[in-house]
């Protein structure tokens, strides 16, 4: 299915990606992150560095009311607990009622039964604006795989492309499949982002923070496929810049925050590789 007629689309070129970064920074969106305990601080730092405003409200009493006023919402299933899952339900329901874009990161889906059921239950409230996952998670989400090795994929991004397209059409969403080359689709259009660095896989939360960035861009970009593309491009181009000044994964993590803060739209436009 093509993008809904109510969603304006723009050419997905490098210039549009740079403009999306400028728009996101101009609005500094408030992003509610219901994410896993391992990556919460890193996720908040990434959002702050790029120019967004993070909030980690994830308790059942406040998650729903906060989602109603947030600009974007991330739901990440890395370390689900009964209380946080209840908060996720409240946040997704409130986001749907308010028309707030929410992003689903189904960490570990397929390999673990309870969180896989949680995904199904969350989708009963409303479809997310974007789904971000590694290839094994996307394959399992679509019913074509058993999940990866914990949070790590055992499949290639290209192998999950058909499953991603089917999921996008079924749920009216964008599916972003992370990998050496990221694949992003709305079920009809396909964008590949060929930037990044291997040290992203050696920083805790390297992938999870990308879901939060997608929520920030979705809050300020009308075309959700452009939002996902711009978020991915911003993160992976910044990673390449950071790697040039780092000695290893530790200094890379610090340099990545600096790169996210200093990356400007023109530099992003010049360095992003879209296929």
Beta strands, then each sheet from edge to edge (+ up, - down):
strand 1: 30-34
strand 2: 53-55
strand 3: 72-76
strand 4: 101-105
strand 5: 130-134
strand 6: 174-178
strand 7: 182-185
strand 8: 190-193
sheet 1: 2+ 1+ 3+ 4+ 5+ 6+ 7- 8+
end
